[in-house]
Amino acid sequence: MSTGRLAPSPTGAQHLGNARTYLLAYWSARSTGKKLILRIEDIDSPRVKSWAIQQAIDDLRWLGIDWDEGPDVGGPHSPYIQTERQSLYAEALERLIAANRVFPCNCSRQDIADAGSAPHFEHEGNIYPGTCASWQNGDPLPEAGTFSWRFRVKDHPIEIDDLVLGNQNCNPAAHLGAFPITQKNGSYSYHLACVVDDAAMGVSEVVRGDDLLPSAFRHIELADALELPRSHYAHVPLIKGPDGRRLAKRHGDTRLSLYREQGVAPETIVGWAAFTAGLTDTATPRSADEVVPLFAWSKLNRNAIVVHEQETTGWIRD
């Protein structure tokens, strides 16, 4: 059975941009009969806020989004919380080490920046210069805590038929470079956890912001190395402030929890999301389920959405 996913990261409050992406994932899944899972991506432990998991669940429920598997269905300690799945990531790492697809790297971000290799994708940082890549499986390891494991990407073209962006091409070696799949403290990266979990949970469709397009090529490389199935991708336009920059605190308070506290009806947010997505002609308030029969990726507005002052300061209520 085809499966979609919702994957909030509890590093802070969910906001207006998150809501639109979650609704698009929900509409896509429900309009095509896919199973929908909720997975809490809390692997980024230093930034995780203890209160943010339940708040994310409450925000999704408030919007009218439900799911078939995950927290609030399988219980608070369900297998859909990443920090409870680390043995799977450890096993995947061992497979990559044995296959010589990773190497230990003790370079700092400054070391990589000083090498000056420009990235192919905007906001991706400098391409790793290969300083530590000569290590081979069986060579001595650096002292524990001084290195991360980096994945060796291949020098070959990868093509994605994105449901929103259309045909996309990338040569991971030329455009992205070797990337870390653990941190120096031993914790696992978003990239490794995401690929392992998507495969284990049968996720066939990944809906997320278009700033994560480069990650799709990394994830395909990882999935292939681990002999796991590839997902299909839909990278949706970001929500931006009036200055053209990605929506953030500087543009005002767009936390969903704030709108709930102010008494804003969830149908108002849903109607706005459907309208800005190109699924409706007006921003008339609607329930999430009312939009399901209207959804099609072919209708989607491909342009970045600008949120104006009214939305960032709270909707005006009757």
C-alpha positions in Angstrom: 0.0 0.0 0.0 1.3 3.5 -0.9 2.1 5.6 2.2 2.6 9.3 2.8 4.0 10.9 5.9 3.9 13.8 8.3 7.3 14.4 9.9 7.4 17.4 12.3 10.6 18.2 14.0 10.0 19.3 17.7 12.8 21.9 17.7 10.2 24.6 18.3 6.6 25.6 17.6 5.0 24.6 14.3 4.1 27.7 12.2 2.1 28.8 9.3 4.6 27.4 6.7 4.6 24.0 8.4 0.8 24.0 8.4 0.6 24.4 4.7 3.1 21.6 4.0 1.3 19.2 6.4 -2.0 20.0 4.7 -0.6 19.4 1.2 0.7 16.0 2.4 -2.6 15.2 4.0 -4.6 16.2 0.9 -2.3 14.2 -1.4 -2.6 11.0 0.8 -6.3 11.2 1.4 -7.2 12.0 -2.3 -5.3 8.9 -3.5 -6.1 6.4 -0.8 -2.6 6.3 0.7 -2.0 5.4 4.3 -0.7 8.3 6.3 1.8 8.0 9.1 3.0 10.6 11.7 6.7 10.4 12.6 8.3 12.6 15.2 11.8 13.5 14.0 13.4 14.3 17.3 16.9 12.9 16.4 18.3 16.5 16.6 18.4 16.2 20.3 20.3 19.4 21.4 17.6 21.5 19.7 14.6 19.4 20.6 12.1 21.1 23.0 10.4 18.7 25.5 7.0 20.4 25.0 7.1 20.6 21.2 6.1 17.0 20.5 2.6 17.2 22.1 2.1 20.7 20.8 2.8 19.5 17.2 0.3 16.7 17.6 -2.3 19.2 19.0 -1.6 21.6 16.1 -2.2 18.8 13.5 -5.4 17.7 15.2 -6.6 21.3 15.4 -6.1 21.7 11.7 -8.3 18.7 11.1 -5.4 16.4 10.0 -5.5 12.8 11.1 -3.2 9.8 10.5 -3.4 6.1 10.4 -0.2 5.2 12.3 2.0 7.0 14.8 1.8 8.9 18.1 -1.7 9.4 19.4 -2.6 6.2 17.6 0.1 3.7 18.7 0.6 5.3 22.1 3.1 7.8 23.5 6.0 5.4 23.1 5.2 4.3 19.6 7.9 3.2 17.1 7.3 6.4 15.2 9.5 8.5 17.4 13.1 8.6 16.0 14.9 8.6 19.3 13.3 5.2 20.0 14.7 3.8 16.7 18.4 4.4 17.1 19.3 0.7 16.9 18.1 0.7 13.3 20.4 3.6 12.4 23.3 1.9 14.1 22.8 -1.2 12.0 22.6 0.9 8.8 25.8 2.6 9.7 27.6 -0.7 10.3 26.5 -1.8 6.8 27.8 1.4 5.2 31.2 1.0 7.1 31.5 -2.6 5.9 30.7 -1.6 2.3 33.3 1.3 2.6 30.7 3.8 1.7 31.6 6.1 4.7 34.8 7.5 6.2 35.6 9.2 9.5 36.2 12.9 9.2 37.5 15.3 11.8 37.3 18.4 9.7 35.5 21.4 11.2 33.1 23.6 9.3 35.8 26.3 9.1 38.2 23.8 7.5 35.6 23.1 4.8 34.8 26.7 4.3 38.5 27.6 4.0 38.8 25.1 1.1 36.5 27.3 -0.8 34.5 24.8 -2.9 31.3 26.5 -4.0 28.0 24.5 -3.8 25.7 23.9 -6.7 22.6 24.4 -4.6 21.8 27.7 -2.8 22.2 27.7 1.0 24.0 24.3 0.9 27.4 25.5 2.2 30.7 24.6 0.8 31.3 21.2 -0.9 33.5 18.9 1.3 37.0 19.0 -0.2 37.8 15.3 0.4 40.4 15.9 3.1 39.8 12.7 5.0 38.3 10.6 2.2 41.4 8.4 1.7 40.4 6.3 4.7 39.4 2.8 3.9 37.6 0.2 5.9 40.1 -1.5 8.2 42.3 1.6 8.6 42.7 2.9 12.2 40.0 5.1 13.5 40.6 8.5 15.0 39.9 8.9 18.7 36.2 8.6 19.6 34.4 11.9 19.8 36.7 13.6 17.4 35.1 12.6 14.1 31.8 12.2 12.3 31.1 9.6 9.6 30.7 11.0 6.1 29.0 9.3 3.2 30.9 8.8 0.0 28.7 10.0 -2.9 29.2 8.7 -6.4 30.2 10.7 -9.4 27.2 10.0 -11.5 24.0 11.9 -12.5 20.7 11.3 -10.6 17.4 12.3 -12.0 14.2 13.0 -10.0 10.7 13.4 -11.4 9.4 15.7 -8.7 5.6 16.0 -8.4 5.9 19.7 -8.1 9.3 20.8 -9.6 9.3 18.3 -12.5 12.5 16.9 -13.8 15.5 17.6 -11.6 19.1 16.5 -12.1 22.2 16.4 -9.9 25.6 14.8 -9.8 26.1 14.3 -6.0 29.9 14.3 -6.2 30.1 17.5 -8.3 27.2 19.4 -6.7 26.9 18.2 -3.1 30.0 16.3 -1.9 30.5 13.8 0.9 28.0 14.6 3.7 27.9 13.6 7.4 25.5 10.9 8.6 26.6 11.2 12.2 27.8 14.0 14.4 31.1 13.9 16.3 29.2 13.1 19.5 28.0 9.9 17.8 24.3 11.0 17.2 22.8 10.1 13.9 22.0 12.7 11.2 18.6 13.6 9.8 19.7 12.1 6.5 20.4 8.6 7.8 17.4 8.5 10.1 15.1 9.7 7.4 16.1 7.2 4.8 16.1 4.2 7.2 12.7 5.2 8.6 11.0 6.0 5.2 12.0 2.5 4.0 11.0 0.7 7.2 7.6 2.5 7.2 7.0 2.0 3.5 6.9 5.7 2.8 6.4 6.1 -1.0 5.6 9.8 -1.1 7.6 12.6 0.7 6.1 16.0 0.8 8.3 18.8 2.1 9.6 22.3 1.4 11.6 23.0 -1.8 14.6 24.1 0.2 15.1 20.4 0.9 15.5 19.4 -2.7 19.3 18.8 -2.3 18.5 16.3 0.5 16.5 14.2 -2.0 19.6 13.4 -4.0 21.5 12.6 -0.8 18.7 10.3 0.3 18.5 8.5 -3.0 22.3 7.9 -2.8 21.9 6.5 0.8 18.9 4.4 -0.1 20.7 2.8 -3.0 23.8 2.1 -0.9 21.6 0.4 1.7 19.6 -1.4 -1.0 16.4 0.3 0.2 13.5 1.5 -2.1 13.5 5.1 -3.2 10.6 7.4 -2.4 8.8 9.8 -4.7 9.2 13.5 -3.9 7.0 16.6 -3.9 9.0 19.7 -3.0 6.5 22.5 -2.4 7.2 26.2 -2.5 8.2 27.9 0.7 6.2 30.5 2.7 8.2 33.7 2.7 7.9 37.1 4.4 7.4 40.4 2.6 11.2 40.7 2.3 11.4 37.5 0.2 13.2 35.6 2.9 11.9 32.3 4.4 9.2 32.9 7.0 10.8 33.3 10.4 10.3 35.2 13.7 11.5 38.4 12.2 8.3 38.5 10.1 6.0 38.2 13.2 4.5 35.4 15.3 3.0 32.7 13.0 2.9 29.9 15.6 -0.2 27.7 15.2 -0.5 27.5 19.0 -0.8 31.3 19.0 -3.6 31.3 16.5 -5.4 28.6 18.6 -5.0 30.7 21.7 -6.4 33.8 19.9 -9.5 31.9 18.8 -8.7 31.8 15.1 -10.8 29.1 13.5 -8.7 26.3 11.9 -10.9 26.6 8.8 -9.4 30.0 8.2 -5.9 28.6 8.0 -7.0 25.7 5.9 -8.9 28.0 3.5 -5.8 30.2 3.2 -3.6 27.2 2.5 -5.9 25.8 -0.2 -6.2 29.2 -1.9 -2.4 29.9 -1.9 -1.8 26.3 -3.2 -4.0 27.1 -6.2 -6.7 24.5 -5.2 -9.5 27.1 -4.7 -10.4 30.4 -6.2 -10.9 32.2 -2.9 -9.6 31.9 0.7 -13.0 30.9 2.0 -12.7 29.0 5.3 -13.0 25.3 4.8 -12.3 22.1 6.8 -9.3 20.0 5.8 -11.5 17.2 4.6 -13.5 19.6 2.3 -10.3 20.2 0.3 -9.5 16.5 -0.3 -11.6 16.1 -3.4 -10.2 19.3 -4.9 -6.6 18.3 -4.6 -4.3 17.5 -7.6 -0.6 18.1 -7.9 -1.2 19.4 -11.4 -3.1 22.4 -9.9 -0.4 23.4 -7.4 0.9 26.9 -7.5 4.6 26.6 -8.1 5.6 30.0 -6.8 6.8 31.0 -3.3 4.0 32.3 -1.2 4.4 35.6 0.6 2.7 36.1 3.9 1.6 39.6 4.6 1.2 41.5 7.9 -2.3 40.4 8.6 -1.3 36.7 8.6 1.9 37.3 10.7 0.1 39.3 13.4 -3.0 37.1 13.6 -6.2 36.9 11.5 -8.8 39.5 12.1 -11.8 37.8 13.7 -15.5 38.8 13.6 
